[in-house]
Amino acid sequence: TTTRVGSSAASDVYKRQARAIDLIANYGVIVDSVDDEFLTRIASDPAFAGPARARSIEMLNERKSEQAPALLRQLIDDPDDEVADRAVALTIANDPDSAAATLARVLASPQAARRQDAWQQVKSIPGIQTNDLIIRGLEELIAADPPPPSALENILAAETRDAPAVLEALARYRRSLSSDDPLAPWRIALQGGDPVRGGELFHTEPSAQCLRCHRAETTEAEDGLAGPNLSGIGRNKSPHDFLEALITPSARIAPGFGTLTLTFKNGGVLTGVAHRQNEDFIDLLVGENLWRINTEDLAERTEPASAMPSVRDTLPMADIRDIIAFLTTLKQDPANSPPPPEAKAFDPATVAPDPVAATDLDPALVKLGKQSYALCMACHGPT
């Protein structure tokens, strides 16, 4: 059944008709008696809800109103995202030749989300003009420090093109990245992420398995199986810190979570997680046991290594960016953190000599293998 809403003769006709536009937006009713002037007033007035204003724009456009083109151009910069997005989409649909100019205007917006959406549209519109937008964006990225929140979308748009000029601009951008900075290619993930999607990835993404080792809930005071509880980490860590932990996790290891392999003077070997250490002793967590080991009993120890694998080869850049955005939202510490466990004295005589020592295997390769196994310990344990 078609519902028809007529004009009101009451003094509050404007507000009541505006409410009618809300109904139009929600239920798709048809209005014959609402004229173009009224629809223009609703679309232009920020006091009304975005859906009603956006629907008014659509109605004017469907009627091919003479007021529609100018109104659409005006509303491209509207503070309401839904209104602005609708104005951009209709402007491009009505005049495809204006797409590049329209998107260039949106790319100058101070709002990161709009610039990200604009790059998504640029990616889907081939042509010399949109190629020029991409090239200009890449040139700006070379000079930007830090990269803007829409940098990733700019690069993804460039990667869809095969035009020589775009490929050369993309190559110049990549050459501009510091070879001395292992995080340089990933710095475009520092800003612009979606924290809601990042939280979903943290809790469910199988290739990352964050919850295998970490917790991020304020109701769970204990650490994860192999990593710290991340509740409250957003208060004292930066997006750069999170990026470093995701890409080069051994660059800085959280206290109490570095994996060590200890070789005793009697030839015994023990691997675990160093909870505490100083010049006199190391408290090493091996399975569920926390052992206090005197450093005078040691012949050798490896450098601490993180049990966390890098996600550089397992997660796409967009996922890394969203997880970083999620981690920055973790501002509240967990309640009732448990006291640290008491360490028990360790007797080196209880650990067997390293069986590898009796073989002809290259000791350097064996040492490297032990260090590499530190990554495996997050799931498989030290023995």
C-alpha positions in Angstrom: 0.0 0.0 0.0 1.3 3.4 -0.9 1.2 6.0 1.9 0.7 9.6 0.9 1.6 12.4 3.2 0.0 15.8 2.6 0.8 19.3 3.7 -0.2 20.5 7.2 -2.0 23.7 7.6 -0.8 24.0 11.2 1.8 26.6 12.3 4.4 23.9 12.8 4.0 22.6 9.2 7.7 22.7 8.6 8.6 20.5 11.6 5.7 18.1 10.9 6.7 17.8 7.2 10.3 17.2 8.3 9.0 14.4 10.4 7.3 13.1 7.4 10.6 13.0 5.6 11.9 10.9 8.4 9.1 8.5 7.7 10.0 8.6 4.1 13.6 7.6 4.9 12.5 4.8 7.2 9.5 3.4 5.4 9.8 4.5 1.8 6.5 6.3 1.7 5.7 8.6 -1.2 5.0 12.3 -1.0 3.3 14.1 -3.9 2.4 17.4 -2.1 5.9 18.2 -0.8 7.5 20.6 -3.2 11.1 21.1 -4.2 11.5 24.2 -2.1 10.6 22.3 1.0 12.8 19.3 0.2 15.7 21.8 -0.4 15.1 23.3 3.0 15.2 19.9 4.7 18.3 18.8 2.9 20.1 22.0 3.7 19.2 22.2 7.4 21.7 20.4 9.7 19.1 20.4 12.5 17.4 17.5 10.9 18.5 13.9 10.9 21.0 12.7 8.3 18.7 9.9 6.9 15.8 12.5 6.3 18.2 15.0 4.7 19.8 12.3 2.5 16.4 11.0 1.4 15.4 14.6 0.5 18.4 14.9 -1.7 17.5 11.6 -3.4 14.0 12.8 -4.0 15.1 16.1 -5.5 17.5 14.2 -7.7 14.8 11.6 -8.8 12.6 14.5 -9.8 15.4 16.0 -11.8 14.8 19.3 -9.9 16.6 22.3 -11.2 17.8 22.9 -7.6 19.5 19.5 -7.3 22.9 20.1 -9.0 23.8 23.2 -7.0 22.5 21.6 -3.8 24.6 18.5 -4.4 27.7 20.5 -4.9 27.0 22.4 -1.7 26.4 19.3 0.4 29.6 17.5 -0.6 31.2 19.2 2.4 28.3 18.8 4.8 29.2 17.9 8.4 26.9 14.9 8.3 28.7 11.9 6.8 25.5 10.3 5.3 24.5 13.6 3.7 27.9 14.2 2.3 28.4 10.7 1.0 25.0 10.8 -0.8 25.8 14.1 -2.4 29.2 12.8 -3.6 27.6 9.6 -5.0 24.8 11.4 -6.8 27.1 14.1 -8.2 29.4 11.4 -9.7 26.4 9.3 -11.0 24.8 12.4 -12.7 28.1 13.6 -14.2 30.8 10.9 -14.5 33.1 13.4 -16.1 33.1 15.4 -12.9 34.2 12.4 -10.8 37.9 13.3 -10.5 37.1 16.9 -9.6 34.5 15.9 -7.0 36.8 13.3 -5.4 39.7 15.7 -5.4 37.5 18.0 -3.3 36.7 15.2 -0.9 40.3 14.2 -0.6 41.0 17.7 0.7 38.6 17.1 3.6 40.0 17.2 7.1 37.9 14.1 8.0 40.0 11.0 7.6 37.1 8.6 7.0 35.9 10.7 4.1 39.3 10.7 2.5 39.5 6.9 2.9 36.1 6.5 1.2 37.2 8.9 -1.6 40.3 6.7 -2.3 38.0 3.7 -2.4 36.0 5.4 -5.1 39.1 6.6 -7.0 40.2 2.9 -7.1 37.0 2.0 -8.9 37.1 4.8 -11.5 39.8 4.3 -14.2 41.2 7.1 -16.2 43.9 9.7 -16.6 42.3 12.2 -14.2 42.0 9.7 -11.3 45.5 8.4 -12.1 46.6 12.0 -11.5 44.9 12.1 -8.2 46.7 8.9 -7.2 50.1 10.3 -8.3 49.5 13.5 -6.4 48.6 11.5 -3.3 51.8 9.4 -3.6 53.9 12.5 -3.9 52.3 13.9 -0.7 53.0 10.6 1.1 56.7 10.9 0.3 56.8 14.2 2.3 54.4 13.2 5.0 55.6 12.3 8.5 53.7 10.5 9.9 51.7 9.1 7.0 48.0 10.4 7.0 45.2 8.0 8.0 44.2 7.6 4.4 47.7 6.6 3.2 46.9 2.9 2.9 43.8 3.5 0.7 46.0 5.8 -1.5 48.5 3.0 -2.0 45.9 0.3 -2.6 44.4 2.5 -5.3 47.8 2.9 -6.9 48.4 -0.9 -6.8 45.3 -1.4 -9.0 46.7 0.7 -11.9 49.1 -0.4 -14.7 49.7 3.1 -16.1 53.5 3.7 -16.2 53.2 7.1 -14.5 51.3 5.6 -11.5 53.8 2.7 -11.3 56.7 5.0 -11.3 55.2 7.2 -8.6 54.5 4.1 -6.5 58.1 3.0 -7.0 59.3 6.5 -6.0 57.3 6.3 -2.8 58.7 2.8 -1.9 62.2 4.0 -2.6 61.6 6.9 -0.2 61.1 4.5 2.7 64.1 4.3 5.0 66.1 1.1 4.5 67.4 1.5 8.1 63.9 1.4 9.6 62.4 -2.1 9.7 59.0 -0.6 10.3 59.0 1.9 7.4 56.8 -0.1 5.0 54.2 -0.5 7.8 54.0 3.0 9.1 50.9 3.6 6.9 49.1 1.4 9.5 49.7 3.8 12.4 46.6 5.9 11.8 43.1 5.4 10.3 42.2 2.0 11.6 38.7 0.8 12.7 38.9 -0.1 16.4 35.7 -2.1 16.4 36.9 -4.3 13.5 40.3 -4.5 15.2 38.7 -5.9 18.3 36.9 -8.5 16.3 40.2 -9.5 14.7 42.0 -9.6 18.1 39.4 -12.0 19.4 38.6 -14.2 16.4 41.2 -14.0 13.6 42.7 -17.5 13.3 45.9 -16.4 11.5 46.8 -14.0 14.4 45.5 -16.0 17.4 46.0 -13.1 19.7 44.0 -14.7 22.5 46.2 -17.7 22.4 48.8 -15.7 24.3 47.1 -12.5 25.5 44.1 -11.2 27.3 42.5 -7.8 26.9 39.6 -7.8 29.3 39.5 -5.8 32.5 37.7 -8.6 34.3 40.6 -11.0 33.7 43.6 -9.9 35.8 45.9 -12.8 34.9 48.2 -12.8 31.9 47.7 -14.9 28.9 49.3 -18.2 28.3 52.5 -16.7 26.9 52.0 -12.9 26.9 50.9 -10.1 29.1 47.3 -9.0 29.8 46.9 -6.0 27.5 44.2 -4.2 29.5 45.2 -0.6 30.1 48.0 -0.8 27.5 46.5 2.1 25.5 47.3 4.5 28.4 51.0 4.3 28.2 51.9 2.8 24.8 51.7 4.6 21.4 50.6 3.3 18.0 54.3 3.1 17.1 54.8 0.8 20.1 52.0 -1.5 18.9 53.3 -1.6 15.4 56.8 -2.5 16.6 55.4 -5.3 18.7 53.4 -6.7 15.8 56.2 -6.4 13.2 59.4 -6.9 15.2 58.3 -8.4 18.5 61.8 -9.1 19.8 62.8 -5.4 19.5 61.4 -4.7 22.9 60.1 -7.5 25.2 57.6 -6.9 28.0 59.3 -7.6 31.4 58.7 -11.2 32.4 58.1 -12.5 28.9 61.5 -13.0 27.3 62.4 -16.6 26.5 65.8 -17.8 27.5 67.9 -20.9 27.0 70.3 -21.5 29.9 73.3 -23.8 29.7 74.7 -24.8 33.1 78.3 -25.5 33.9 77.5 -29.2 34.2 76.3 -29.3 30.6 72.6 -29.2 31.5 70.2 -27.0 29.4 66.9 -25.4 30.5 64.6 -23.2 28.5 61.8 -21.0 29.8 60.5 -17.5 30.2 62.5 -15.1 32.3 60.1 -13.5 34.9 62.8 -11.6 36.8 66.6 -11.4 36.5 69.5 -9.5 37.9 73.3 -10.0 38.3 72.7 -12.8 40.9 69.8 -14.8 39.7 67.2 -15.5 37.0 63.6 -16.5 37.9 62.7 -18.8 35.0 59.2 -20.0 34.3 59.3 -23.5 33.0 55.8 -24.9 32.5 53.9 -24.1 35.7 57.1 -24.0 37.8 59.0 -20.8 38.6 62.6 -21.6 39.3 65.3 -19.3 40.8 68.6 -20.0 39.1 71.9 -18.7 40.4 73.9 -17.0 37.6 77.1 -18.4 39.0 75.9 -21.9 37.9 75.6 -20.8 34.3 78.1 -21.3 31.5 76.0 -19.5 28.8 72.6 -17.9 28.2 70.9 -16.8 25.1 69.6 -13.3 24.6 65.9 -12.9 25.5 63.6 -13.6 22.6 59.9 -12.9 22.2 57.6 -15.9 21.9 55.3 -13.8 19.8 55.6 -14.3 16.0 55.6 -11.4 13.7 52.4 -10.8 11.8 54.1 -9.1 8.8 53.6 -12.2 6.6 50.3 -13.4 8.1 48.0 -10.3 8.3 47.2 -7.8 5.5 48.0 -4.2 6.2 44.4 -3.2 6.8 44.1 -5.8 9.6 47.3 -4.6 11.2 46.0 -1.0 11.2 42.7 -2.0 12.7 44.3 -4.1 15.5 46.5 -1.1 16.3 43.4 1.1 16.5 41.8 -1.4 18.9 44.8 -1.6 21.2 44.9 2.2 21.6 41.4 2.0 23.1 42.5 -0.3 25.9 42.7 2.3 28.7 41.4 0.5 31.8 43.6 -1.7 33.9 42.4 -5.2 35.0 41.2 -5.3 38.6 42.8 -7.3 41.4 46.1 -8.2 39.7 47.4 -11.4 41.4 50.7 -11.1 43.3 53.8 -12.5 41.5 54.5 -16.2 42.3 57.3 -17.2 44.6 60.3 -18.7 42.9 61.7 -22.1 44.1 65.4 -22.8 44.3 66.7 -24.8 41.3 69.3 -27.5 41.5 71.3 -27.8 38.3 72.0 -31.5 39.0 68.4 -32.2 38.2 68.7 -31.2 34.6 70.3 -33.6 32.1 73.3 -32.6 30.0 72.4 -31.4 26.5 72.3 -34.5 24.3 73.3 -32.4 21.3 76.8 -31.9 22.9 77.5 -35.6 22.2 76.7 -35.3 18.5 78.6 -33.9 15.5 76.0 -31.2 14.8 77.3 -27.7 14.2 77.0 -25.9 17.6 76.2 -22.6 15.9 73.3 -24.1 14.1 72.1 -25.8 17.2 72.2 -22.5 19.1 70.3 -20.8 16.3 67.7 -23.6 16.4 67.2 -23.1 20.1 66.7 -19.4 19.6 64.2 -20.0 16.8 62.3 -22.5 19.0 61.4 -19.7 21.3 58.6 -18.8 18.9 57.3 -22.3 19.1 57.1 -22.2 22.9 54.0 -19.9 22.8 52.0 -23.0 21.8 54.2 -26.0 22.5 56.0 -25.2 25.7 59.7 -25.4 26.6 60.1 -29.2 26.5 
